[in-house]
Amino acid sequence: MNAPNIESVTPQSGDDVVAWLTNETRDERFIDNIFAELCVRLQQTGIPLKRATMNLLIQHPQWLGARIIWGDGKREAEITRVDYEVRERSEYIGSPVYEIHQGAGEVRERLERAPGRTHALFDEMRAQGLTDYVAWPLLHTLGKRHVVTFATDRSGGFDDADIAELRKVLPVLALVSEIRMKNRLARTLLETYVGTHAGEMILAGATRRGSGTTVRAAIMICDLRDFTRISDSWPRDDVIDLLNDYFDAMSEPIARHGGEILKFIGDGLLAIFPLSDPRACANLLHAVSEARQAMAALSEKNSMMGRAPMNYGIGVHVGDVMYGNIGSRSRLDFTVIGPAVNMASRLEALTKQLGRNVLLSRAFADLVEHDFALEHVGEHSVRGFSEPIELFAYRG
């Protein structure tokens, strides 16, 4: 993120700050940049700000929230992520943010006086020389409550005029921050459910049914073996944990090496590595190697719990695929289709029959066999294809 342009900022009053926040931030995408510039502009009205934070609850699969921290003299705000477990820790329980989340309309602590509240945060601020602190809710639509805080080191703290000017920006700051959070949420949800590249295409306007493009890609389809037996015999929560561990083992190497997971199908996944990257096929096999190691570690962990090792099959092919929107008028899926996808699926199904974890088509092998040790396993009939297909196994 780029630092805000604050060198020439010279607002004369709190009304100027509100006008700027209302009318001149529409082209700034990131709320942390807006917040940093807001704090500098508030300082230039005469408010003795030393420290300020925004505490935002975000809808993310890994993180509960984000904390934006600005300090005096900084051109940029610092962003830290907050995990879900924070709700059980003392840093949150009893804190000002906790109080606001519980419904408080304001938390004010005059840090120069005898402590009114006991929390480690107030001790830290006193040690930093801060004299006054105030936290307010940022009220978004549908009852969502976030938190903004301001602190000063001026002797005597904030005066009544300072507090009035700070309060004046809250409604507009709430609107401005909600817009940025909704934009970020849209990206997060699309990245989570359809992948980064597909999400960018959808945000760019690829939302019409039938819209799409032809992409040449390496296709990888993976499936977990004996899942029906496992799901019938294991407790439900254990089955969910197993699936999540399995998908982590497979998915994280794919993402690290530039692949894009387009779909989870029960206990299977579909991923592509577009050949626009000349290293795509090699990257796919590197991802397979790392996934194999992760699966071995997962199987070892399960064996210590008295469970059978986890087996899987991966089919890999390369070819042209149609990449775009398919579905009903009101419910679309952004995915890939075509004979190349069908081939990868058939090869995955053959892994169990041929006793190999990873099967590659000749078309894919031609692109990597000089750099990787492949095992030739002969020609085999593939359902739906008239001619036998020459296959290779990879044990990387």
ABEGO torsion letter per residue (X at the ends): XBBBBAAABBBABAAAAAAAAAAAAAABABAAAAAAAAAAAAAAAGBBBABBBBBBBBBBAABABBBBBBBBGBABBBBBBBBAAAAABAAABGBAAAAAAAGBABBBBBAABBBABBBAAAAAAAAAGBABBBBBBBBBBGGBBBBBBBBBABBGEBBAAAAAAAAAAAAAAAAAAAAAAAAAAAAAAAAAAAEAAAAAAAAAGBABBGBEBBBBBBBBBBBBBGAAAAAAABBAAAAAAAAAAAAAAAAAAAAAAGBBBABBBEABBBBBBBAABAAAAAAAAAAAAAAAAAAAAAAAAAAAAGBBBBBBBBBBBBEBBBBEBBEBAABBBBBBBEAAAAAAAAAAAAAAAAGBABBBBAAAAAAAAAABBBBBAEBBBBBGBABBBBBBBBAX
